[in-house]
Amino acid sequence: MGACARAVLTAAAVLATVGAPAGCGPDVPARVPAPPVRSEACAQRPTTEGCASINVDGVAHRYGLTRAAPGRRTVVVDFGGPGLSVLGGAFRLSSYAAEHPELAGYNLLFLEEPWVARPLTPACDAALTAYYHTLRTAPRHSGAAGDGLVRACLTGRGWGFDPALYAAALRRIAEVEHLDLEGFVGYSFGDVRFAYAQDLGFRWAVFVRPYPVGVSGREIVDSRAAALDAVVRGARRQPARVDEATGSRSLPVTAFDRLSAQVQLAYLDEASLARYGRGVVDGSSIARIGSFSDALWQRYGTEQVSPAYLAFLDEVCRTARDWPAVTTIGKPRDVIAASTAPCRTLRSDPVRWTAATATCAVISESDPVVPAGLARRLVDAHPGWSRVITASPVHSSSDGLAACLKRVMA
């Protein structure tokens, strides 16, 4: 991966740093964000990116749009997740095209997830806290706490996208902004989002480290745990380094946090893993362990959890059956399984890709978040898709995207 490769939050939405270094990329004029629409939806929760909104069935949905020039040709860019805030500033939307000159000449459309503007009810907030607290202190009771979370927060869902809403929002934006939706770039879970909207007439699609559909939840958890084992073993072999991270934390660092921080290592870039991995694995970097655990679980306050986690469950649970339960937290696999354990009682409805769209997928040989074996099974099931193989282990990397873009645009 080059020094200017794009870093993108994906999968569990938990990376600590994103974006390319300032000054990277070719000498391409900066994009001009579409003038912000001073709608109530944008004003309620101010963003650092240009914000506009449309209404679908009486509900406002926010988006960002950068225009290359007057024209209708548009690419939808979906950074995956679920559980991301694309207008929060971490993705530096106005510089994305400069980092990927293959997209020059296209408007770029970024759709904000519903959870960002949806308030938590007191009952749902309490259920989130209860689930997190139970995992930390009494995981044998986590099944009941997870069921309570589903009842309080996910009965009607609506934190993430469903297929009809995602497609309707893109269709409405295209009408309002006078756009032709020509291409789609989806990171990780973005391949599922494309399936939501595949009937909108896209000419091509690129999936970067696509999320595996067509396998069980247990297979996903087990494959991720096996891949993470290799990451942890590698971190143990790193030389010891002094981690100067400091800061107080409202909760003591426990074995739960140490295991959660190890899971978080899977999302780091190579430099960060080399710098922090050993201290996380051997337990010496207490402050870093606390911050990585909090990032993984999106904890704030004392034991409150961001509704971004509800968006994650809302969409991920739908993709597979047979998610494993958790009764103890004694190894990293248990933490991975705990993140999806509430899915056990939610209905699954896996997507299918049926549109005749030119498609290319980037597969990493050593991505610990989307293991290569699962990604290959997905692509093998779609013989019309082309593939690009990358050696970069970094789940957030855009390595391989340019090669895929050239193929589908040819």
C-alpha positions in Angstrom: 0.0 0.0 0.0 1.4 3.4 -1.0 1.9 6.2 1.5 -1.1 8.0 0.1 -3.6 5.1 0.1 -7.0 6.0 1.4 -7.8 4.9 4.9 -11.4 4.1 5.4 -13.5 3.1 8.4 -15.2 -0.2 7.6 -16.8 -3.3 9.1 -17.4 -2.3 12.8 -16.7 1.4 12.3 -14.0 1.5 14.9 -10.7 2.7 13.4 -8.9 5.4 15.3 -7.5 7.4 12.4 -8.6 7.8 8.8 -7.8 9.8 5.7 -4.7 10.2 3.6 -1.8 12.4 4.6 -2.1 16.1 3.5 -0.6 16.8 0.2 -0.8 13.2 -1.2 -2.2 12.4 -4.6 -1.8 13.8 -8.1 -2.3 17.4 -8.9 -6.0 17.2 -9.4 -8.2 20.2 -8.6 -10.1 19.9 -5.3 -13.8 18.9 -5.6 -16.4 21.5 -4.8 -19.0 20.3 -2.3 -22.5 20.9 -3.3 -23.8 24.0 -1.5 -25.2 22.9 1.9 -28.9 22.8 2.1 -30.0 24.6 5.3 -32.6 21.9 6.2 -33.6 21.1 9.7 -32.1 17.6 9.3 -28.7 19.2 8.7 -29.0 21.8 11.3 -30.0 19.5 14.1 -26.7 17.7 14.1 -24.1 19.9 12.5 -21.5 18.2 10.3 -18.0 19.2 9.2 -18.8 18.1 5.6 -21.3 19.8 3.3 -24.8 18.5 4.2 -28.0 18.3 2.2 -31.1 16.3 2.8 -34.2 14.8 1.1 -37.4 13.3 2.5 -38.4 9.7 1.9 -41.8 8.8 3.2 -41.8 11.8 5.5 -38.4 11.1 7.0 -35.3 13.2 6.3 -32.1 11.6 5.1 -28.8 13.4 4.8 -26.1 13.1 2.2 -23.0 14.7 0.9 -22.3 15.5 -2.8 -19.1 16.7 -4.4 -19.4 17.9 -8.0 -16.6 17.5 -10.5 -18.1 19.9 -12.9 -21.6 20.7 -14.3 -22.9 17.3 -15.3 -25.0 14.4 -14.3 -22.5 11.4 -14.3 -22.3 10.3 -10.7 -20.6 7.5 -8.6 -22.1 6.5 -5.3 -19.3 5.8 -2.7 -20.3 3.7 0.2 -17.7 3.2 3.0 -19.5 0.3 4.5 -19.9 -0.1 8.2 -22.6 -0.3 9.2 -22.3 2.3 11.9 -20.5 5.1 10.2 -21.1 8.8 10.0 -19.8 9.8 6.6 -20.5 13.5 7.1 -18.5 13.7 10.4 -15.3 14.8 8.8 -13.2 11.6 9.2 -13.5 10.7 5.5 -12.4 14.0 4.0 -15.0 13.7 1.2 -13.8 16.6 -0.9 -10.4 15.0 -1.4 -11.6 11.5 -2.2 -11.6 12.0 -6.0 -8.1 13.5 -5.9 -6.8 10.4 -4.2 -8.6 8.3 -6.9 -8.1 10.1 -10.3 -9.9 7.3 -12.1 -13.0 9.0 -10.8 -12.2 12.4 -12.4 -15.2 13.7 -14.2 -17.8 12.1 -11.9 -19.9 13.7 -9.2 -19.5 11.7 -6.0 -22.5 10.9 -3.7 -22.2 9.8 -0.1 -25.3 8.8 1.8 -25.4 9.3 5.6 -26.7 6.4 7.7 -30.1 6.9 9.5 -28.8 6.3 13.0 -26.9 9.6 13.0 -30.0 11.7 13.2 -32.2 9.3 15.2 -32.5 10.0 18.9 -32.2 7.2 21.5 -35.2 6.6 23.7 -34.4 6.2 27.4 -35.4 2.5 27.3 -33.1 1.8 24.4 -30.3 3.7 25.9 -30.7 1.6 29.1 -30.8 -1.6 27.1 -27.5 -0.8 25.3 -25.9 0.0 28.7 -27.2 -3.2 30.2 -25.9 -5.4 27.4 -22.4 -3.8 27.6 -22.4 -4.0 31.4 -23.4 -7.7 31.2 -20.7 -8.6 28.8 -18.1 -7.0 31.1 -19.3 -8.4 34.3 -21.6 -11.5 33.8 -21.4 -12.7 30.2 -23.3 -15.9 31.2 -26.4 -13.7 31.3 -25.6 -11.9 28.0 -28.3 -13.9 26.1 -31.1 -12.4 28.2 -29.4 -8.9 28.0 -29.1 -9.2 24.2 -32.8 -10.2 23.9 -33.7 -7.1 26.0 -31.6 -5.0 23.6 -33.5 -6.3 20.6 -36.9 -5.7 22.3 -36.0 -2.2 23.4 -34.2 -1.0 20.3 -34.6 -3.2 17.2 -38.2 -4.3 17.1 -39.0 -1.7 14.4 -35.3 -1.4 13.3 -34.6 1.8 11.3 -31.1 2.5 12.7 -29.5 1.2 9.5 -30.7 1.0 6.0 -33.0 -1.6 4.6 -33.0 -2.4 0.9 -36.1 -0.4 0.1 -35.0 2.7 2.0 -31.5 2.7 0.6 -32.7 2.5 -3.0 -35.5 5.0 -2.4 -33.1 7.6 -0.9 -30.6 7.3 -3.8 -33.5 7.5 -6.3 -34.8 10.7 -4.7 -31.4 12.3 -4.4 -30.8 11.6 -8.1 -34.1 13.3 -9.0 -33.5 16.4 -6.8 -29.9 16.8 -7.8 -30.4 15.8 -11.5 -27.9 13.0 -11.3 -27.3 9.9 -13.4 -26.1 7.1 -11.1 -23.5 5.4 -13.3 -21.0 3.7 -10.9 -20.8 2.4 -7.4 -17.8 2.0 -5.1 -18.5 -0.1 -2.0 -16.0 -0.8 0.8 -16.6 -3.9 2.9 -20.4 -3.9 3.7 -20.8 -1.6 0.6 -21.3 -4.7 -1.5 -24.5 -5.4 0.4 -25.6 -1.9 0.0 -25.1 -2.1 -3.8 -27.4 -5.1 -3.8 -30.1 -2.9 -2.1 -29.8 -0.5 -5.0 -28.8 -2.7 -7.9 -32.0 -2.0 -9.9 -31.2 1.7 -10.2 -29.4 1.2 -13.5 -25.7 1.3 -12.5 -23.3 0.5 -15.3 -20.5 -0.7 -13.1 -19.6 -1.5 -9.5 -16.4 -2.1 -7.5 -16.3 -3.9 -4.2 -13.2 -3.4 -2.0 -12.8 -6.3 0.4 -16.4 -7.3 0.1 -18.4 -8.4 3.1 -19.2 -12.2 2.8 -22.8 -13.1 2.1 -23.9 -16.7 1.7 -22.2 -18.1 4.7 -23.5 -18.6 8.3 -22.8 -16.2 11.1 -20.9 -18.9 12.9 -18.5 -19.2 9.9 -17.9 -15.5 9.8 -17.1 -15.4 13.5 -14.8 -18.5 13.4 -13.0 -17.2 10.2 -12.4 -13.8 11.8 -11.2 -15.4 15.0 -8.7 -17.6 13.1 -7.4 -14.6 11.1 -7.1 -12.5 14.3 -5.0 -15.2 15.9 -2.3 -14.6 13.3 -2.4 -10.9 14.0 -2.0 -11.5 17.7 0.9 -13.9 17.1 2.6 -11.3 14.9 2.1 -8.6 17.5 3.8 -10.8 20.2 6.9 -11.0 18.0 7.2 -7.2 17.7 9.9 -5.5 19.8 8.7 -4.0 23.0 8.0 -0.2 22.6 7.2 2.5 25.1 3.6 3.6 24.6 3.2 7.1 25.9 -0.6 7.0 25.9 -2.1 8.4 29.0 -5.4 9.6 30.3 -8.1 8.6 32.9 -10.9 6.3 32.1 -14.2 6.0 33.9 -14.0 2.2 34.0 -11.1 0.1 35.1 -9.3 -1.9 32.4 -10.2 -5.5 32.8 -9.7 -8.8 30.9 -12.7 -7.9 28.8 -11.0 -4.7 27.7 -7.7 -6.5 26.9 -9.5 -9.0 24.7 -11.6 -6.3 23.1 -8.4 -4.3 22.3 -6.9 -7.4 20.7 -9.9 -7.6 18.4 -9.4 -3.9 17.6 -5.9 -4.7 16.3 -7.5 -6.2 13.2 -8.6 -2.8 12.1 -5.2 -1.0 12.4 -2.9 -0.1 9.6 0.5 -1.7 9.5 2.4 1.2 11.1 -0.1 1.4 14.0 -0.1 -2.3 14.5 3.7 -2.3 14.7 3.6 0.5 17.2 0.9 -0.6 19.5 0.3 -4.3 18.9 2.9 -5.7 21.4 1.7 -3.5 24.3 -1.9 -4.5 23.7 -1.2 -8.2 23.5 1.2 -8.3 26.5 -1.1 -6.1 28.5 1.5 -3.4 29.3 -0.2 -0.5 27.4 -3.1 0.0 29.8 -4.3 3.4 28.5 -4.1 2.1 24.9 -6.0 -1.0 25.8 -8.7 1.1 27.3 -9.0 3.4 24.3 -9.0 0.5 21.8 -11.7 -1.4 23.7 -13.8 1.8 23.9 -13.4 2.3 20.1 -14.4 -1.3 19.4 -17.6 -1.0 21.5 -18.1 2.7 20.8 -18.5 3.3 24.5 -18.9 6.8 25.9 -19.8 8.2 29.3 -19.4 5.4 31.7 -21.2 2.4 30.2 -23.2 4.0 27.4 -22.9 2.7 23.8 -23.4 4.7 20.6 -26.5 3.9 18.5 -23.9 3.3 15.8 -23.9 -0.2 17.3 -27.6 -0.5 16.6 -27.1 0.3 13.0 -24.4 -2.4 12.8 -26.8 -5.0 14.2 -29.7 -3.7 12.1 -28.0 -4.5 8.9 -25.4 -7.2 9.7 -27.9 -9.5 11.4 -30.0 -9.5 8.3 -27.2 -11.0 6.2 -26.9 -14.5 7.8 -28.3 -17.1 10.1 -26.8 -19.1 13.0 -24.9 -16.4 14.9 -23.2 -18.0 17.9 -24.3 -17.2 21.5 -21.8 -16.1 24.2 -21.7 -17.3 27.7 -18.1 -16.4 28.6 -15.5 -13.8 27.6 -12.2 -15.7 27.7 -10.6 -15.2 24.3 -10.9 -12.8 21.4 -13.3 -15.0 19.5 -15.8 -14.5 22.4 -15.6 -10.7 21.9 -16.2 -11.1 18.1 -19.1 -13.4 18.8 -20.5 -11.0 21.4 -20.7 -8.2 18.9 -23.3 -10.2 16.8 -24.9 -12.4 19.5 -28.1 -10.3 19.6 -28.6 -11.3 16.0 -29.8 -14.7 17.1 -33.4 -13.5 17.5 -33.5 -11.2 14.5 -34.9 -12.3 11.1 -32.3 -12.8 8.4 -32.9 -12.0 4.8 -29.6 -12.2 2.8 -29.3 -10.2 -0.3 -28.6 -11.5 -3.8 -26.9 -9.8 -6.7 -28.9 -10.2 -9.8 -28.3 -7.1 -11.9 -26.2 -7.4 -15.1 -23.6 -4.9 -13.9 -19.9 -4.9 -14.8 -18.4 -5.8 -11.4 -14.9 -6.2 -9.9 -14.0 -7.2 -6.4 -10.7 -6.5 -4.5 -9.7 -9.5 -2.3 -7.0 -9.2 0.3 -4.8 -12.3 0.9 -4.4 -11.4 4.6 -7.3 -9.1 5.7 -8.2 -10.2 9.2 -11.6 -8.6 9.1 -12.8 -10.1 5.8 -10.7 -13.3 5.6 -9.7 -14.2 2.0 -11.4 -17.6 2.2 -14.8 -16.0 2.7 -14.2 -13.3 0.1 -13.2 -15.9 -2.5 -16.3 -17.9 -1.8 -18.4 -14.9 -2.5 -16.7 -14.0 -5.7 -16.5 -17.6 -6.9 -20.3 -17.7 -6.6 -20.5 -14.9 -9.2 -18.4 -16.0 -12.1 -19.2 -12.8 -14.1 -17.3 -10.7 -11.5 -13.6 -10.0 -12.1 -11.2 -9.9 -9.2 -8.0 -8.1 -8.2 -5.8 -9.7 -5.5 -3.9 -7.5 -3.1 -1.3 -8.5 -0.5 -2.2 -5.5 1.8 -3.6 -6.8 5.1 -5.1 -3.5 6.0 -8.9 -3.7 5.9 -9.2 0.1 5.4 -6.8 0.2 2.4 -7.9 1.2 -1.0 -5.1 -0.9 -2.6 -6.5 -2.6 -5.7 -9.3 -0.1 -6.2 -7.6 1.6 -9.1 -7.0 -1.7 -10.9 -10.7 -2.7 -10.5 -11.9 0.7 -11.7 -9.9 0.3 -14.9 -11.4 -3.0 -15.5 -15.0 -2.0 -15.1 -14.6 1.2 -17.0 -12.9 -0.3 -19.9 
